[in-house]
Amino acid sequence: MRTIMCASARTHTHKALLFVMHVARLWYIINSDLD
């Protein structure tokens, strides 16, 4: 049970990291377009 929780938490953190990177990339593109 603990192993499953740990694995799901790791997957959730990985997805959150990917989402943050995606938003940061979009923000970077938008900012560079404004220049």
mmCIF entry with sequence, helices, sheets and N, C-alpha, C, O atoms, coordinates in Angstrom:
data_MODEL
# 
_entry.id   MODEL 
# 
_entity.id                         1 
_entity.type                       polymer 
_entity.pdbx_number_of_molecules   1 
# 
_entity_poly.entity_id                      1 
_entity_poly.type                           'polypeptide(L)' 
_entity_poly.nstd_linkage                   no 
_entity_poly.nstd_monomer                   no 
_entity_poly.pdbx_seq_one_letter_code       MRTIMCASARTHTHKALLFVMHVARLWYIINSDLD 
_entity_poly.pdbx_seq_one_letter_code_can   MRTIMCASARTHTHKALLFVMHVARLWYIINSDLD 
_entity_poly.pdbx_strand_id                 A 
# 
loop_
_entity_poly_seq.entity_id 
_entity_poly_seq.num 
_entity_poly_seq.mon_id 
_entity_poly_seq.hetero 
1 1  MET n 
1 2  ARG n 
1 3  THR n 
1 4  ILE n 
1 5  MET n 
1 6  CYS n 
1 7  ALA n 
1 8  SER n 
1 9  ALA n 
1 10 ARG n 
1 11 THR n 
1 12 HIS n 
1 13 THR n 
1 14 HIS n 
1 15 LYS n 
1 16 ALA n 
1 17 LEU n 
1 18 LEU n 
1 19 PHE n 
1 20 VAL n 
1 21 MET n 
1 22 HIS n 
1 23 VAL n 
1 24 ALA n 
1 25 ARG n 
1 26 LEU n 
1 27 TRP n 
1 28 TYR n 
1 29 ILE n 
1 30 ILE n 
1 31 ASN n 
1 32 SER n 
1 33 ASP n 
1 34 LEU n 
1 35 ASP n 
# 
_struct_asym.id          A 
_struct_asym.entity_id   1 
# 
_struct_conf.conf_type_id            HELX_P 
_struct_conf.id                      HELX_P1 
_struct_conf.pdbx_PDB_helix_id       AA1 
_struct_conf.beg_label_comp_id       ARG 
_struct_conf.beg_label_asym_id       A 
_struct_conf.beg_label_seq_id        2 
_struct_conf.pdbx_beg_PDB_ins_code   ? 
_struct_conf.end_label_comp_id       LEU 
_struct_conf.end_label_asym_id       A 
_struct_conf.end_label_seq_id        34 
_struct_conf.pdbx_end_PDB_ins_code   ? 
_struct_conf.beg_auth_comp_id        ARG 
_struct_conf.beg_auth_asym_id        A 
_struct_conf.beg_auth_seq_id         2 
_struct_conf.end_auth_comp_id        LEU 
_struct_conf.end_auth_asym_id        A 
_struct_conf.end_auth_seq_id         34 
_struct_conf.pdbx_PDB_helix_class    1 
_struct_conf.details                 ? 
_struct_conf.pdbx_PDB_helix_length   33 
# 
_struct_conf_type.id          HELX_P 
_struct_conf_type.criteria    ? 
_struct_conf_type.reference   ? 
# 
loop_
_atom_site.group_PDB 
_atom_site.id 
_atom_site.type_symbol 
_atom_site.label_atom_id 
_atom_site.label_alt_id 
_atom_site.label_comp_id 
_atom_site.label_asym_id 
_atom_site.label_entity_id 
_atom_site.label_seq_id 
_atom_site.pdbx_PDB_ins_code 
_atom_site.Cartn_x 
_atom_site.Cartn_y 
_atom_site.Cartn_z 
_atom_site.occupancy 
_atom_site.B_iso_or_equiv 
_atom_site.pdbx_formal_charge 
_atom_site.auth_seq_id 
_atom_site.auth_comp_id 
_atom_site.auth_asym_id 
_atom_site.auth_atom_id 
_atom_site.pdbx_PDB_model_num 
ATOM 1   N N  . MET A 1 1  ? 0.839  -1.208 0.000   1.00 0.00 ? 1  MET A N  1 
ATOM 2   C CA . MET A 1 1  ? 0.000  0.000  0.000   1.00 0.00 ? 1  MET A CA 1 
ATOM 3   C C  . MET A 1 1  ? 0.869  1.251  0.000   1.00 0.00 ? 1  MET A C  1 
ATOM 4   O O  . MET A 1 1  ? 0.630  2.174  -0.779  1.00 0.00 ? 1  MET A O  1 
ATOM 5   N N  . ARG A 1 2  ? 1.851  1.285  0.850   1.00 0.00 ? 2  ARG A N  1 
ATOM 6   C CA . ARG A 1 2  ? 2.726  2.455  0.930   1.00 0.00 ? 2  ARG A CA 1 
ATOM 7   C C  . ARG A 1 2  ? 3.496  2.642  -0.378  1.00 0.00 ? 2  ARG A C  1 
ATOM 8   O O  . ARG A 1 2  ? 3.739  3.768  -0.812  1.00 0.00 ? 2  ARG A O  1 
ATOM 9   N N  . THR A 1 3  ? 3.876  1.519  -1.002  1.00 0.00 ? 3  THR A N  1 
ATOM 10  C CA . THR A 1 3  ? 4.614  1.609  -2.263  1.00 0.00 ? 3  THR A CA 1 
ATOM 11  C C  . THR A 1 3  ? 3.753  2.239  -3.347  1.00 0.00 ? 3  THR A C  1 
ATOM 12  O O  . THR A 1 3  ? 4.232  3.063  -4.126  1.00 0.00 ? 3  THR A O  1 
ATOM 13  N N  . ILE A 1 4  ? 2.480  1.851  -3.398  1.00 0.00 ? 4  ILE A N  1 
ATOM 14  C CA . ILE A 1 4  ? 1.564  2.406  -4.399  1.00 0.00 ? 4  ILE A CA 1 
ATOM 15  C C  . ILE A 1 4  ? 1.388  3.907  -4.166  1.00 0.00 ? 4  ILE A C  1 
ATOM 16  O O  . ILE A 1 4  ? 1.398  4.693  -5.113  1.00 0.00 ? 4  ILE A O  1 
ATOM 17  N N  . MET A 1 5  ? 1.227  4.298  -2.900  1.00 0.00 ? 5  MET A N  1 
ATOM 18  C CA . MET A 1 5  ? 1.060  5.722  -2.577  1.00 0.00 ? 5  MET A CA 1 
ATOM 19  C C  . MET A 1 5  ? 2.300  6.494  -3.006  1.00 0.00 ? 5  MET A C  1 
ATOM 20  O O  . MET A 1 5  ? 2.194  7.578  -3.579  1.00 0.00 ? 5  MET A O  1 
ATOM 21  N N  . CYS A 1 6  ? 3.465  5.941  -2.732  1.00 0.00 ? 6  CYS A N  1 
ATOM 22  C CA . CYS A 1 6  ? 4.714  6.611  -3.083  1.00 0.00 ? 6  CYS A CA 1 
ATOM 23  C C  . CYS A 1 6  ? 4.829  6.756  -4.595  1.00 0.00 ? 6  CYS A C  1 
ATOM 24  O O  . CYS A 1 6  ? 5.236  7.804  -5.098  1.00 0.00 ? 6  CYS A O  1 
ATOM 25  N N  . ALA A 1 7  ? 4.466  5.692  -5.315  1.00 0.00 ? 7  ALA A N  1 
ATOM 26  C CA . ALA A 1 7  ? 4.560  5.725  -6.774  1.00 0.00 ? 7  ALA A CA 1 
ATOM 27  C C  . ALA A 1 7  ? 3.591  6.746  -7.357  1.00 0.00 ? 7  ALA A C  1 
ATOM 28  O O  . ALA A 1 7  ? 3.951  7.489  -8.271  1.00 0.00 ? 7  ALA A O  1 
ATOM 29  N N  . SER A 1 8  ? 2.363  6.791  -6.838  1.00 0.00 ? 8  SER A N  1 
ATOM 30  C CA . SER A 1 8  ? 1.377  7.736  -7.355  1.00 0.00 ? 8  SER A CA 1 
ATOM 31  C C  . SER A 1 8  ? 1.799  9.165  -7.025  1.00 0.00 ? 8  SER A C  1 
ATOM 32  O O  . SER A 1 8  ? 1.604  10.076 -7.830  1.00 0.00 ? 8  SER A O  1 
ATOM 33  N N  . ALA A 1 9  ? 2.375  9.357  -5.848  1.00 0.00 ? 9  ALA A N  1 
ATOM 34  C CA . ALA A 1 9  ? 2.834  10.690 -5.465  1.00 0.00 ? 9  ALA A CA 1 
ATOM 35  C C  . ALA A 1 9  ? 3.968  11.132 -6.387  1.00 0.00 ? 9  ALA A C  1 
ATOM 36  O O  . ALA A 1 9  ? 4.038  12.298 -6.777  1.00 0.00 ? 9  ALA A O  1 
ATOM 37  N N  . ARG A 1 10 ? 4.854  10.199 -6.735  1.00 0.00 ? 10 ARG A N  1 
ATOM 38  C CA . ARG A 1 10 ? 5.973  10.520 -7.616  1.00 0.00 ? 10 ARG A CA 1 
ATOM 39  C C  . ARG A 1 10 ? 5.441  10.890 -9.006  1.00 0.00 ? 10 ARG A C  1 
ATOM 40  O O  . ARG A 1 10 ? 5.931  11.831 -9.631  1.00 0.00 ? 10 ARG A O  1 
ATOM 41  N N  . THR A 1 11 ? 4.434  10.143 -9.487  1.00 0.00 ? 11 THR A N  1 
ATOM 42  C CA . THR A 1 11 ? 3.849  10.436 -10.798 1.00 0.00 ? 11 THR A CA 1 
ATOM 43  C C  . THR A 1 11 ? 3.163  11.789 -10.774 1.00 0.00 ? 11 THR A C  1 
ATOM 44  O O  . THR A 1 11 ? 3.258  12.558 -11.731 1.00 0.00 ? 11 THR A O  1 
ATOM 45  N N  . HIS A 1 12 ? 2.470  12.082 -9.678  1.00 0.00 ? 12 HIS A N  1 
ATOM 46  C CA . HIS A 1 12 ? 1.774  13.366 -9.550  1.00 0.00 ? 12 HIS A CA 1 
ATOM 47  C C  . HIS A 1 12 ? 2.780  14.514 -9.561  1.00 0.00 ? 12 HIS A C  1 
ATOM 48  O O  . HIS A 1 12 ? 2.560  15.533 -10.215 1.00 0.00 ? 12 HIS A O  1 
ATOM 49  N N  . THR A 1 13 ? 3.882  14.344 -8.835  1.00 0.00 ? 13 THR A N  1 
ATOM 50  C CA . THR A 1 13 ? 4.913  15.383 -8.794  1.00 0.00 ? 13 THR A CA 1 
ATOM 51  C C  . THR A 1 13 ? 5.525  15.570 -10.173 1.00 0.00 ? 13 THR A C  1 
ATOM 52  O O  . THR A 1 13 ? 5.812  16.695 -10.582 1.00 0.00 ? 13 THR A O  1 
ATOM 53  N N  . HIS A 1 14 ? 5.727  14.462 -10.894 1.00 0.00 ? 14 HIS A N  1 
ATOM 54  C CA . HIS A 1 14 ? 6.308  14.536 -12.241 1.00 0.00 ? 14 HIS A CA 1 
ATOM 55  C C  . HIS A 1 14 ? 5.367  15.297 -13.173 1.00 0.00 ? 14 HIS A C  1 
ATOM 56  O O  . HIS A 1 14 ? 5.812  16.131 -13.962 1.00 0.00 ? 14 HIS A O  1 
ATOM 57  N N  . LYS A 1 15 ? 4.062  15.008 -13.083 1.00 0.00 ? 15 LYS A N  1 
ATOM 58  C CA . LYS A 1 15 ? 3.090  15.703 -13.928 1.00 0.00 ? 15 LYS A CA 1 
ATOM 59  C C  . LYS A 1 15 ? 3.051  17.180 -13.588 1.00 0.00 ? 15 LYS A C  1 
ATOM 60  O O  . LYS A 1 15 ? 2.970  18.024 -14.481 1.00 0.00 ? 15 LYS A O  1 
ATOM 61  N N  . ALA A 1 16 ? 3.110  17.499 -12.304 1.00 0.00 ? 16 ALA A N  1 
ATOM 62  C CA . ALA A 1 16 ? 3.096  18.898 -11.881 1.00 0.00 ? 16 ALA A CA 1 
ATOM 63  C C  . ALA A 1 16 ? 4.330  19.621 -12.410 1.00 0.00 ? 16 ALA A C  1 
ATOM 64  O O  . ALA A 1 16 ? 4.247  20.774 -12.833 1.00 0.00 ? 16 ALA A O  1 
ATOM 65  N N  . LEU A 1 17 ? 5.480  18.937 -12.385 1.00 0.00 ? 17 LEU A N  1 
ATOM 66  C CA . LEU A 1 17 ? 6.718  19.526 -12.892 1.00 0.00 ? 17 LEU A CA 1 
ATOM 67  C C  . LEU A 1 17 ? 6.606  19.798 -14.385 1.00 0.00 ? 17 LEU A C  1 
ATOM 68  O O  . LEU A 1 17 ? 7.000  20.863 -14.859 1.00 0.00 ? 17 LEU A O  1 
ATOM 69  N N  . LEU A 1 18 ? 6.071  18.839 -15.121 1.00 0.00 ? 18 LEU A N  1 
ATOM 70  C CA . LEU A 1 18 ? 5.896  19.024 -16.568 1.00 0.00 ? 18 LEU A CA 1 
ATOM 71  C C  . LEU A 1 18 ? 4.957  20.192 -16.847 1.00 0.00 ? 18 LEU A C  1 
ATOM 72  O O  . LEU A 1 18 ? 5.189  20.978 -17.765 1.00 0.00 ? 18 LEU A O  1 
ATOM 73  N N  . PHE A 1 19 ? 3.890  20.301 -16.047 1.00 0.00 ? 19 PHE A N  1 
ATOM 74  C CA . PHE A 1 19 ? 2.933  21.386 -16.233 1.00 0.00 ? 19 PHE A CA 1 
ATOM 75  C C  . PHE A 1 19 ? 3.595  22.737 -15.990 1.00 0.00 ? 19 PHE A C  1 
ATOM 76  O O  . PHE A 1 19 ? 3.384  23.685 -16.746 1.00 0.00 ? 19 PHE A O  1 
ATOM 77  N N  . VAL A 1 20 ? 4.397  22.818 -14.931 1.00 0.00 ? 20 VAL A N  1 
ATOM 78  C CA . VAL A 1 20 ? 5.102  24.071 -14.614 1.00 0.00 ? 20 VAL A CA 1 
ATOM 79  C C  . VAL A 1 20 ? 6.059  24.430 -15.741 1.00 0.00 ? 20 VAL A C  1 
ATOM 80  O O  . VAL A 1 20 ? 6.143  25.591 -16.141 1.00 0.00 ? 20 VAL A O  1 
ATOM 81  N N  . MET A 1 21 ? 6.776  23.444 -16.250 1.00 0.00 ? 21 MET A N  1 
ATOM 82  C CA . MET A 1 21 ? 7.715  23.701 -17.349 1.00 0.00 ? 21 MET A CA 1 
ATOM 83  C C  . MET A 1 21 ? 6.963  24.169 -18.591 1.00 0.00 ? 21 MET A C  1 
ATOM 84  O O  . MET A 1 21 ? 7.436  25.052 -19.307 1.00 0.00 ? 21 MET A O  1 
ATOM 85  N N  . HIS A 1 22 ? 5.785  23.577 -18.851 1.00 0.00 ? 22 HIS A N  1 
ATOM 86  C CA . HIS A 1 22 ? 4.989  23.955 -20.016 1.00 0.00 ? 22 HIS A CA 1 
ATOM 87  C C  . HIS A 1 22 ? 4.507  25.404 -19.888 1.00 0.00 ? 22 HIS A C  1 
ATOM 88  O O  . HIS A 1 22 ? 4.575  26.173 -20.847 1.00 0.00 ? 22 HIS A O  1 
ATOM 89  N N  . VAL A 1 23 ? 4.024  25.767 -18.707 1.00 0.00 ? 23 VAL A N  1 
ATOM 90  C CA . VAL A 1 23 ? 3.558  27.140 -18.473 1.00 0.00 ? 23 VAL A CA 1 
ATOM 91  C C  . VAL A 1 23 ? 4.721  28.121 -18.599 1.00 0.00 ? 23 VAL A C  1 
ATOM 92  O O  . VAL A 1 23 ? 4.580  29.193 -19.189 1.00 0.00 ? 23 VAL A O  1 
ATOM 93  N N  . ALA A 1 24 ? 5.869  27.746 -18.041 1.00 0.00 ? 24 ALA A N  1 
ATOM 94  C CA . ALA A 1 24 ? 7.038  28.631 -18.112 1.00 0.00 ? 24 ALA A CA 1 
ATOM 95  C C  . ALA A 1 24 ? 7.457  28.837 -19.562 1.00 0.00 ? 24 ALA A C  1 
ATOM 96  O O  . ALA A 1 24 ? 7.839  29.942 -19.946 1.00 0.00 ? 24 ALA A O  1 
ATOM 97  N N  . ARG A 1 25 ? 7.388  27.781 -20.369 1.00 0.00 ? 25 ARG A N  1 
ATOM 98  C CA . ARG A 1 25 ? 7.766  27.886 -21.784 1.00 0.00 ? 25 ARG A CA 1 
ATOM 99  C C  . ARG A 1 25 ? 6.792  28.810 -22.514 1.00 0.00 ? 25 ARG A C  1 
ATOM 100 O O  . ARG A 1 25 ? 7.210  29.653 -23.307 1.00 0.00 ? 25 ARG A O  1 
ATOM 101 N N  . LEU A 1 26 ? 5.482  28.651 -22.243 1.00 0.00 ? 26 LEU A N  1 
ATOM 102 C CA . LEU A 1 26 ? 4.484  29.519 -22.871 1.00 0.00 ? 26 LEU A CA 1 
ATOM 103 C C  . LEU A 1 26 ? 4.705  30.966 -22.454 1.00 0.00 ? 26 LEU A C  1 
ATOM 104 O O  . LEU A 1 26 ? 4.635  31.873 -23.283 1.00 0.00 ? 26 LEU A O  1 
ATOM 105 N N  . TRP A 1 27 ? 4.972  31.183 -21.160 1.00 0.00 ? 27 TRP A N  1 
ATOM 106 C CA . TRP A 1 27 ? 5.203  32.533 -20.648 1.00 0.00 ? 27 TRP A CA 1 
ATOM 107 C C  . TRP A 1 27 ? 6.429  33.148 -21.335 1.00 0.00 ? 27 TRP A C  1 
ATOM 108 O O  . TRP A 1 27 ? 6.425  34.325 -21.696 1.00 0.00 ? 27 TRP A O  1 
ATOM 109 N N  . TYR A 1 28 ? 7.470  32.338 -21.509 1.00 0.00 ? 28 TYR A N  1 
ATOM 110 C CA . TYR A 1 28 ? 8.689  32.816 -22.176 1.00 0.00 ? 28 TYR A CA 1 
ATOM 111 C C  . TYR A 1 28 ? 8.397  33.209 -23.623 1.00 0.00 ? 28 TYR A C  1 
ATOM 112 O O  . TYR A 1 28 ? 8.876  34.238 -24.099 1.00 0.00 ? 28 TYR A O  1 
ATOM 113 N N  . ILE A 1 29 ? 7.609  32.388 -24.321 1.00 0.00 ? 29 ILE A N  1 
ATOM 114 C CA . ILE A 1 29 ? 7.265  32.673 -25.720 1.00 0.00 ? 29 ILE A CA 1 
ATOM 115 C C  . ILE A 1 29 ? 6.434  33.957 -25.813 1.00 0.00 ? 29 ILE A C  1 
ATOM 116 O O  . ILE A 1 29 ? 6.667  34.798 -26.681 1.00 0.00 ? 29 ILE A O  1 
ATOM 117 N N  . ILE A 1 30 ? 5.460  34.094 -24.902 1.00 0.00 ? 30 ILE A N  1 
ATOM 118 C CA . ILE A 1 30 ? 4.601  35.291 -24.915 1.00 0.00 ? 30 ILE A CA 1 
ATOM 119 C C  . ILE A 1 30 ? 5.448  36.536 -24.642 1.00 0.00 ? 30 ILE A C  1 
ATOM 120 O O  . ILE A 1 30 ? 5.288  37.556 -25.313 1.00 0.00 ? 30 ILE A O  1 
ATOM 121 N N  . ASN A 1 31 ? 6.334  36.457 -23.674 1.00 0.00 ? 31 ASN A N  1 
ATOM 122 C CA . ASN A 1 31 ? 7.168  37.617 -23.339 1.00 0.00 ? 31 ASN A CA 1 
ATOM 123 C C  . ASN A 1 31 ? 8.099  37.979 -24.491 1.00 0.00 ? 31 ASN A C  1 
ATOM 124 O O  . ASN A 1 31 ? 8.308  39.159 -24.769 1.00 0.00 ? 31 ASN A O  1 
ATOM 125 N N  . SER A 1 32 ? 8.656  36.982 -25.159 1.00 0.00 ? 32 SER A N  1 
ATOM 126 C CA . SER A 1 32 ? 9.569  37.276 -26.266 1.00 0.00 ? 32 SER A CA 1 
ATOM 127 C C  . SER A 1 32 ? 8.798  37.845 -27.455 1.00 0.00 ? 32 SER A C  1 
ATOM 128 O O  . SER A 1 32 ? 9.348  38.616 -28.241 1.00 0.00 ? 32 SER A O  1 
ATOM 129 N N  . ASP A 1 33 ? 7.508  37.461 -27.592 1.00 0.00 ? 33 ASP A N  1 
ATOM 130 C CA . ASP A 1 33 ? 6.683  38.002 -28.674 1.00 0.00 ? 33 ASP A CA 1 
ATOM 131 C C  . ASP A 1 33 ? 6.362  39.473 -28.426 1.00 0.00 ? 33 ASP A C  1 
ATOM 132 O O  . ASP A 1 33 ? 6.196  40.244 -29.372 1.00 0.00 ? 33 ASP A O  1 
ATOM 133 N N  . LEU A 1 34 ? 6.274  39.857 -27.167 1.00 0.00 ? 34 LEU A N  1 
ATOM 134 C CA . LEU A 1 34 ? 5.920  41.238 -26.842 1.00 0.00 ? 34 LEU A CA 1 
ATOM 135 C C  . LEU A 1 34 ? 7.061  42.197 -27.161 1.00 0.00 ? 34 LEU A C  1 
ATOM 136 O O  . LEU A 1 34 ? 6.825  43.382 -27.396 1.00 0.00 ? 34 LEU A O  1 
ATOM 137 N N  . ASP A 1 35 ? 8.271  41.708 -27.170 1.00 0.00 ? 35 ASP A N  1 
ATOM 138 C CA . ASP A 1 35 ? 9.420  42.595 -27.415 1.00 0.00 ? 35 ASP A CA 1 
ATOM 139 C C  . ASP A 1 35 ? 9.422  43.139 -28.833 1.00 0.00 ? 35 ASP A C  1 
ATOM 140 O O  . ASP A 1 35 ? 10.318 43.899 -29.202 1.00 0.00 ? 35 ASP A O  1 
# 
